[in-house]
Amino acid sequence: MPRLAGSGCRTFELTLDTRRRGVVRLGPAEVIRSDPFGLALRRQQLPAVDTLHVRPRTRPLAPLASAPSRDPDGQTGQGTAGGLEIHTLRRYAPGEDLRLVHWPSSARAGELMVRTHVDPSEPAATVVLDTRPAAYPPGRVGVATFEEAVDVTAAAVMTCAQEAFGVRLVTTAGLRVAGRRRRRDADVLMDELAGVRLDDTASLDVVATLRRGGLGTLVLVTGGFDRQALAALAPVAHAYGRVVLVRVGPRSPAAARAVDRRDSSDRARLRTASPGRVVGIGVIGGTVPTSGTHLDGTALRAAGRLTVIDVPDAEALADHWPTGERNRRWPRGSPWTGR
């Protein structure tokens, strides 16, 4: 930087590579000053630091028809009668209304416990991202597929947030972040997705912990190599009015090798990949019908509705996203109507 006059200032613009999702640490900067001959040198470190979150791409999706949660009697609320349900218990804080004290739990715990409530008719969504490496192809195809899965998760989160739904973001590595119908909460969820990575310690056991307080819709995003997601959803599906499983990328090692060959060549050696596939399972208060009960060797017992979507990438998701109109009308005579 050329010498500045007294009280002078100059602004420098540095270009950062934001083509890849991630978290970029900025600073601390170091200022180096020297005389024209290089005989004297002074280094000064500026304490200011900042963080840049390069968020995943979000593609617009049609509003998701969110189903309300179910009440303790197993009936589905329609959002017209109102009312509250007990969501969890916590310690009593001085000054709180004593009518909220749950006396049986207080007697067992030896201290006052109060009830917290949720509105069972309030639409809400839980979006789970699978970060297990085994769910994705090996090598660079797997890395690219995981990035597509993150983009799918971001699209689902933003769609729910824009519809003023309460959104909870969960990963199989243990991340849990909740948004409460505020734009800044959606920004926090996007910042969390900017830093997610594949994790060898991740486990689908996290899904089993979501059955308590489950509201509305559950979306699980995983890779095409996954063979365990349906089994993981079975214990918690009854707590949600709608369950959506999105499997992204190649479904077999041969398909992954074909994608790798196609991407490493200047010319396409294969035909265009399939745009996607949707398997809809509609169940009302019972089990999946006998015809087609097994998907990936698993029979899903659910009181809600399950939609399985297979897409090659995030761009294809919009064509198969389960909007309210598409899921309310099933083909006449379909074995999945549950009638």
Secondary structure by P-SEA (a helix, b strand, c coil): cccccccbbbbbbbbbbcccccccccccbbbbbbcccccbbbbbbbccccccccccbbbbbcccbbbbbbcccccccccccccccccbbbbbcccccccccaaaaaaaaccbbbbbbbcccbbbbbbbbbcccccccccaaaaaaaaaaaaaaaaaaaaaaaaccbbbbbcccbbbbbbcccaaaaaaaaaaaaccccccccccccccccccccccbbbbbbcccccccccccccccccccbbbbbbcccccaaaaaaaaaaaacccccccccccbbbbbbbbccccccccccccccccccccbbbbbbbbccccccccccccaaaaaccccccccccc
